[in-house]
């Protein structure tokens, strides 16, 4: 998803039609989750620890490891 699409969805999420706003908000949540997963994978490939990633996300190390630690794609050191 590109910046224009994100901007459009953000505008729709603040719009007057609640159902359209909910659809846009749901799509933004899916995109945010996708982006988070991509960046966690990139961080792990670069050798970042679960503690560093957790701090960046504002969650516990256990929470981020539980969410992403089961996949071999997210494994690096620690």
Secondary structure, 3 states (H helix, E strand, C coil): CCHHHHHHHHHHHCCCCHHHHHHHHHHHHHHHHHHHHHHHHHHHHCCCCHHHHHHHHCCCHHHHHHHHCCCHHHCCCC
